[in-house]
Amino acid sequence: MSLEQDFHERMLQTYRDAAQSGYYATYFLRMVMELGGVKAAKQLIHDPKFSSGFTTLWEQGALDISVEALVLKSEWHDLFGDDDRKVAREKLAKVEYFPK
């Protein structure tokens, strides 16, 4: 399996993780299925507004499973550029979340 396929699977797992806490991110799931995980992630992080999913995860104290936090993980470094990571880091910083 390629790194891009691995990331796609991780995005689907993110949906399942959120669903376990009662948040069914159907728009997110549809986006991932239509665009693929990497393209969906880039679209979400580069949107200047916070997505409803981001807001819900923030309210639930679950930003660790947000797309923004996911793209900052070293295992996905080859899929995202410096600009992608900068935007993701800045979005998280706006809500005072700093991934470990």
Secondary structure as UniProt FT lines:
FT   HELIX           3..20
FT   TURN            21..22
FT   HELIX           26..35
FT   HELIX           37..46
FT   HELIX           52..59
FT   TURN            60..61
FT   HELIX           63..65
FT   HELIX           67..71
FT   HELIX           74..79
FT   HELIX           82..94
FT   TURN            95..96
//
